[in-house]
Amino acid sequence: AEIVVRDTPLDTALDPEQFGTALIGFGKVTMHGSVKTPTFVRLAAEPLAGATTLTLAQPVSGWQVGDRVILPDTRQIGRAVRLRTRPRDWEFEERQITGISGTTMPVNAPLLYDHEGARNADGVLEFLPHVANISRNIVVRSENPAGTRGHVMFTHRPEVSINFARFQDLGRTASAPLDSTTFDAAGNVTHIGTNQIGRYALHAHHLWGPTTPPPSGYQFEFVGNAVDGGSTSTRWGIVIHDSHYGLVREHVVTRFTGAGIIT
């Protein structure tokens, strides 16, 4: 299943706060894709440049040949270097699974970078990196990542359950300084914003959930989703804003220059 947010110019005369060109849920919304267990898994050995096979620390379920996986940039770099590092300099790598046998998982191309684990002060390896599965069989995406990008917002009283879906190239609020639309005391527009606050990839916005909670007891659920901002300077991935009693877990969030998950 795929939902594509069309590349349509915003109508700031009709919609000065730029809510439109989006998926906005005021009623019940359910998306349940095929389960990936787990959505990300620790590796059993450091994946180094040139490797074409990844060794997992545990078996996985629901991972299939053809799925896309991502390895994070695990470099331990100093603050001065980190502040100069731009998204195009990140050393994360995306590959396609070509086979799975137990905990052995070959991929479609050799790695370009070392993805080393974390060592203590004595140089002893203590933690290994993860590999994450970013493929889902439900996809919500922008038609044109470089055009008018979509955003997803759930607000007020709907019963929302979003499990194992992919949110791709969404979010319009950039990591640059905010510039939101303003109004005078009479409600007239005084300025049209160029970087409107609150237009994020996956956004629980004052989401209180139904008056009678679902059987799970949670007012809303975001579980196991893959949220990929693409290559732009989008501010945040998953935003939980004044939303309570929700279940948020097992996500893979990548390619956002702001926070991945924020409350």
N, C-alpha and C positions, 0 to 999 in steps of 0.2 A: 504494500500500500504506500502511496506517495502523495503528499500534499505539497504543491509548488506555489509559493507566493510570487505573483507576477511582478515583473519589472515595470511598474506603473508609476509615473510621477506623482508625488504627493500634492494634494489639493489643499494648500494652506489657507485659502479663503474659507473653505467649508470646514476644514480640520486644522486649525492653527497650532494645536498641540501635537499634531502628527501621530495620532493613535493608529491611523489607517495603514493599509498595505500590510496586513498582519493577521495572525490567528489570535483572536481575543475571546476567551471563554467566560460567559456569565452563567451558563447552564452546565449540565452534566457533560463531562468529556472523559472518554475512556480510550486509551491506546495500549494494547497489550501485544507486544511482539514476541518472537521466539526467544526463549530464555537462554542466556549465556551464563554458565556457572563455572568459575567466577567470571566477572567481566574483565578483570585484570589478574595476573598471576605472577608470583615471584619466579625468577629464573633460578636454575640450579648451578649455572656457571656463567661467568662474565661473557657477554656477547662482544667479541672484538672485531675490528675491521677485517673484512674478508670472509667472515663466517656466513654460511648459507643455511645453517641449521641451528635452531634454538632448543635448548634443553630446559624443560619446565620443572619446577619443584614439585608439582602435583598434577594429576590428570585433570582435564577440563571436559565439560559437557556442553554441547551446543555449538562448539567451534567447528567450522566446516572449511573444507578446501575452497579457496576463492575468497574467504574472509580477509579483510584488511586488518593488519595489526600495526601498532605503533610502539616504538622504543623511545624512551625519554632521553634527553640530554642530561647526562649524569655528572658532568664535569664539576669539580669543586673549584670555582674561580673566585678571586677576590672582589671586594665591593667595587673598586675603581674600574676593573674590567667589566663587571656585570652591568654597571650603569652605562657603559658604552656599547653593550651588546644589543644589536637590533634583531628583530624577528628573523630576518634572512640569514643571520649568523647562528641561529640555534642549530644544534646538532641532534635533533630528534630525527628518526627515520621511520618511514612507513613502508611496509612490505605486504605481500599477499601470501597467504598460506597455500603451499602446494601439496601438503600431506600432513597427516597426524597419525603417529603410532605410539600409543602410550604417552610418554612425556617427551617424545622426540618430534619436533615440528620443523620441517624444512620450509624455506621461504624462497621467493621467486628471483631474488638477486642478492649478491654479496653485500654485506654491510660496508658502509663507507667510513664509519667512525668507530672508535672504541667506546663502549658503554660500560665503564668500570663500576664496580661496587664501591662501598664506603669502607675506608680503613681507619683504624684508630691511630693514636700517636706513635705506636710502635710499628705501624705498617701492616698490621694484621687485618685481613679482610673480615668484616663483621656483618655487612648487609649487602645483598645482591639486588640489582634493579628489577623492575617489573616489565612485563610486556602486556599491552592492553588490546583487546578486540574492539574495533570501532565500527564493525559492520552490524547493521540491524535490518530487519525486513519490514519495518515501518520507517519512513523517512519524511521529515518536514524540512524543506529547503527553500532558499531564495532562487528564483529563476536566473538572476544575474548577480553574482556576488559583488561585482563592481558597479552595479546600478543602484536602484532603489531596493535595498535589502529589507527583508521582512523581519518581524519580531514576534514572539509568542508571550502572551500575558493571560494569566488566570486570576480573576478577582471576585471578591464578594462571597457569594454563598454556593457556588457550584460544587458538585461532588466530582473531584478530579483524581484520576488514577492514570498515570503515565508511566508505563513500564516497558523497558527494552525497546525504545525508539531512538532514532538518530535525528539530531537537529543540526543541520548543515548550513554554513554561510549565513547565519542569522544574527541579528543585532545591529542596531544603527547608532547607538550611543557610543561615540569614539572615546579613546583614552585621552584625547586632548581636553583642555578646559571646557566645562559645560557652557552652553549658550542656549538657554531655554526661552520659549515664548513667554512674554509678559503681558499683563492686563492692567488697566486702570481700575479705580474703585467701582466704576459702572460696568465693568466686564468687557470693555472695549480693548481690542488688541493694540498694544503699544509697540511691540517688537516681535518679529517672527524669528524664532530660534534657529540656529544653524547646527547645533549639537544638543538636541533635546534630551533631557534626563529621562530615564525610565524605559527606554526602548531596547530591551535586552533579549538575548537568545532564548532563554527559558526563565520566566519571571512569575513568581508567586507574589502578587501585589495586593496587600490587604485581603488575602485569601483566608477566609474563616471557615469555609466548608459548610456542609448542610447543618441545619438546626439539630437534626438527629444524626449523630455520627454513623458512618458505615460500620458493618460488623467487625472490621479490623480495629476500630477504635480511633484510627487516625482521621483527621479532618481532610487531609489530602495526601497523595502518595506520588513521589518521583523516585523510581527505582530502576537501576540498571541502564540508564540512558547514556548515549554517546553524544556529546555536545562539542561540535568542532566549529570554531569561529572562522576557519579559513586563513587566509594570509593577510588580512587587514588588521588595523590597529583598533580592534573592538574592545570596549572597556571590560565587560564582565560576562561570564558564561551563564551560570545558574545563580539567580538572585532570589533570596527569601526575604521579603520586605514586609514587616508587620504582619506576618502570617504564622499561625501557631498550631501546635499539635499535628505537625506533618511528619511524614517519614521520608527522609532524603538519604539514599545510600547507594553504593555500588556503581557510582558514575565514573565515566571516563570523560574528562574535560581537557581540551587541548586547543592550542593556537588562539589564545586570547592574551593581549598584552597587559590587561589588568588582571584582577583576581579570577580564578577559575570558578570557585564557589564562594559566595559572600552573603552574609546576613546583615 
